[in-house]
Amino acid sequence: MSKHQLIIMRHGKSDWSDQDKPDFERPLTMRGRKAAEKMAKWLKRQYRVDLILCSPALRAKQTCLVVIKHLKLSKQNLIWEPSLYEASVKQLTAAINNYSENIQSLLLIGRNPGLDQLLCYLSQTPPSVNDGGKLLTTSAIAVLNYGTHAITTKPHCAALECLVRPKELELL
């Protein structure tokens, strides 16, 4: 039997140079694109993804398009989900519940603080922070493993298989 996984990815580093630009329309920086590329390549080597659920915010979309390219997924495997932008844990779990039926590997791409909170809510063990005290840095990926059980959003129901940040990949 295949294992079921929820993969959580934070969008790449966003560009704050234009202070007048609405938050929703902030693009990725070059650093953000490079980190998204690096993480997408790592993801491709490690995991299979059945469906991507992504925030429609520009930086999340740009991150997602990099991932789709590297995983060689069709846009049929992608849902732009408006509720993911600025989502709370309640909104994130509702979206997961709406789309995870009959899915073995679901990739969720969005932003903080919601993704940090979701990871802590679902993980059986507290996830580790980096040297700067951050959990999901930009472009970071966390993989929650449900074993042979379906993806669920019950509190502390999944094993944290890995948490990888772009800077840590250089050390692997």
C-alpha positions as a Python dict, from the first residue, in 0.01 Angstrom:
ca = {
    (1, 'M'): (0, 0, 0),
    (2, 'S'): (114, 351, -75),
    (3, 'K'): (164, 604, 196),
    (4, 'H'): (-41, 920, 216),
    (5, 'Q'): (135, 1254, 251),
    (6, 'L'): (53, 1618, 295),
    (7, 'I'): (339, 1833, 168),
    (8, 'I'): (342, 2192, 287),
    (9, 'M'): (548, 2450, 98),
    (10, 'R'): (583, 2817, 176),
    (11, 'H'): (613, 3050, -123),
    (12, 'G'): (953, 3189, -222),
    (13, 'K'): (1096, 3521, -102),
    (14, 'S'): (877, 3809, -215),
    (15, 'D'): (977, 4148, -351),
    (16, 'W'): (902, 4439, -118),
    (17, 'S'): (1077, 4706, -329),
    (18, 'D'): (747, 4865, -441),
    (19, 'Q'): (577, 4968, -119),
    (20, 'D'): (265, 5075, -310),
    (21, 'K'): (208, 4728, -454),
    (22, 'P'): (-72, 4538, -275),
    (23, 'D'): (52, 4237, -76),
    (24, 'F'): (-145, 3998, -300),
    (25, 'E'): (48, 4121, -607),
    (26, 'R'): (403, 4096, -469),
    (27, 'P'): (621, 3888, -706),
    (28, 'L'): (915, 3666, -618),
    (29, 'T'): (1262, 3813, -596),
    (30, 'M'): (1544, 3650, -793),
    (31, 'R'): (1652, 3484, -467),
    (32, 'G'): (1295, 3359, -425),
    (33, 'R'): (1293, 3209, -775),
    (34, 'K'): (1628, 3037, -720),
    (35, 'A'): (1517, 2890, -387),
    (36, 'A'): (1189, 2771, -540),
    (37, 'E'): (1388, 2603, -820),
    (38, 'K'): (1620, 2434, -571),
    (39, 'M'): (1330, 2308, -360),
    (40, 'A'): (1132, 2192, -663),
    (41, 'K'): (1431, 1987, -782),
    (42, 'W'): (1466, 1835, -435),
    (43, 'L'): (1093, 1759, -421),
    (44, 'K'): (1108, 1586, -760),
    (45, 'R'): (1388, 1355, -641),
    (46, 'Q'): (1208, 1268, -317),
    (47, 'Y'): (830, 1262, -367),
    (48, 'R'): (541, 1214, -604),
    (49, 'V'): (260, 1472, -600),
    (50, 'D'): (-97, 1396, -709),
    (51, 'L'): (-253, 1737, -657),
    (52, 'I'): (-132, 2090, -580),
    (53, 'L'): (-352, 2329, -389),
    (54, 'C'): (-213, 2681, -417),
    (55, 'S'): (-295, 3031, -303),
    (56, 'P'): (-366, 3265, -596),
    (57, 'A'): (-133, 3535, -457),
    (58, 'L'): (131, 3618, -719),
    (59, 'R'): (435, 3495, -521),
    (60, 'A'): (260, 3165, -442),
    (61, 'K'): (156, 3125, -808),
    (62, 'Q'): (510, 3190, -927),
    (63, 'T'): (645, 2938, -676),
    (64, 'C'): (385, 2685, -788),
    (65, 'L'): (464, 2726, -1157),
    (66, 'V'): (830, 2647, -1083),
    (67, 'V'): (722, 2333, -896),
    (68, 'I'): (485, 2222, -1175),
    (69, 'K'): (763, 2264, -1431),
    (70, 'H'): (1008, 2049, -1235),
    (71, 'L'): (756, 1783, -1136),
    (72, 'K'): (630, 1776, -1495),
    (73, 'L'): (272, 1801, -1375),
    (74, 'S'): (-19, 1916, -1583),
    (75, 'K'): (-219, 2218, -1477),
    (76, 'Q'): (-503, 1967, -1432),
    (77, 'N'): (-316, 1865, -1116),
    (78, 'L'): (-345, 2219, -982),
    (79, 'I'): (-619, 2412, -804),
    (80, 'W'): (-587, 2786, -738),
    (81, 'E'): (-772, 2809, -408),
    (82, 'P'): (-868, 3166, -303),
    (83, 'S'): (-930, 3064, 60),
    (84, 'L'): (-558, 2989, 105),
    (85, 'Y'): (-454, 3356, 89),
    (86, 'E'): (-412, 3481, 448),
    (87, 'A'): (-569, 3153, 564),
    (88, 'S'): (-608, 3051, 926),
    (89, 'V'): (-561, 2691, 1039),
    (90, 'K'): (-939, 2649, 1020),
    (91, 'Q'): (-945, 2768, 656),
    (92, 'L'): (-640, 2558, 565),
    (93, 'T'): (-786, 2241, 718),
    (94, 'A'): (-1118, 2306, 542),
    (95, 'A'): (-938, 2333, 208),
    (96, 'I'): (-740, 2015, 276),
    (97, 'N'): (-1060, 1832, 367),
    (98, 'N'): (-1230, 1960, 49),
    (99, 'Y'): (-959, 1832, -184),
    (100, 'S'): (-782, 1537, -18),
    (101, 'E'): (-1037, 1263, -80),
    (102, 'N'): (-879, 983, -286),
    (103, 'I'): (-549, 1176, -299),
    (104, 'Q'): (-233, 1009, -174),
    (105, 'S'): (1, 1305, -199),
    (106, 'L'): (-130, 1661, -167),
    (107, 'L'): (99, 1964, -198),
    (108, 'L'): (-22, 2283, -34),
    (109, 'I'): (152, 2612, -131),
    (110, 'G'): (77, 2926, 66),
    (111, 'R'): (206, 3172, 322),
    (112, 'N'): (273, 3230, 687),
    (113, 'P'): (170, 3253, 963),
    (114, 'G'): (-99, 3002, 862),
    (115, 'L'): (137, 2734, 729),
    (116, 'D'): (353, 2739, 1044),
    (117, 'Q'): (40, 2704, 1255),
    (118, 'L'): (-95, 2424, 1035),
    (119, 'L'): (231, 2230, 1057),
    (120, 'C'): (233, 2254, 1438),
    (121, 'Y'): (-136, 2159, 1452),
    (122, 'L'): (-103, 1844, 1238),
    (123, 'S'): (242, 1716, 1340),
    (124, 'Q'): (265, 1452, 1612),
    (125, 'T'): (593, 1605, 1729),
    (126, 'P'): (688, 1973, 1752),
    (127, 'P'): (876, 2075, 1434),
    (128, 'S'): (1223, 2221, 1481),
    (129, 'V'): (1305, 2583, 1410),
    (130, 'N'): (1620, 2707, 1235),
    (131, 'D'): (1903, 2900, 1401),
    (132, 'G'): (1702, 3220, 1354),
    (133, 'G'): (1401, 3075, 1534),
    (134, 'K'): (1193, 3032, 1215),
    (135, 'L'): (990, 2727, 1125),
    (136, 'L'): (891, 2746, 756),
    (137, 'T'): (1132, 2990, 597),
    (138, 'T'): (1052, 3103, 242),
    (139, 'S'): (1045, 2806, 1),
    (140, 'A'): (1072, 2556, 289),
    (141, 'I'): (898, 2220, 256),
    (142, 'A'): (752, 2003, 531),
    (143, 'V'): (623, 1652, 464),
    (144, 'L'): (359, 1501, 690),
    (145, 'N'): (323, 1125, 659),
    (146, 'Y'): (-8, 951, 732),
    (147, 'G'): (117, 603, 648),
    (148, 'T'): (-156, 395, 485),
    (149, 'H'): (-429, 612, 639),
    (150, 'A'): (-601, 883, 437),
    (151, 'I'): (-493, 1244, 479),
    (152, 'T'): (-684, 1393, 770),
    (153, 'T'): (-681, 1722, 959),
    (154, 'K'): (-726, 1586, 1309),
    (155, 'P'): (-481, 1750, 1550),
    (156, 'H'): (-138, 1584, 1581),
    (157, 'C'): (-236, 1300, 1348),
    (158, 'A'): (64, 1287, 1113),
    (159, 'A'): (430, 1204, 1149),
    (160, 'L'): (663, 1483, 1042),
    (161, 'E'): (876, 1296, 789),
    (162, 'C'): (1099, 1590, 707),
    (163, 'L'): (1130, 1967, 718),
    (164, 'V'): (1376, 2107, 465),
    (165, 'R'): (1474, 2469, 420),
    (166, 'P'): (1662, 2600, 113),
    (167, 'K'): (1975, 2696, 311),
    (168, 'E'): (1985, 2351, 469),
    (169, 'L'): (1981, 2180, 129),
    (170, 'E'): (2331, 2312, 69),
    (171, 'L'): (2440, 2100, 364),
    (172, 'L'): (2276, 1778, 242),
}
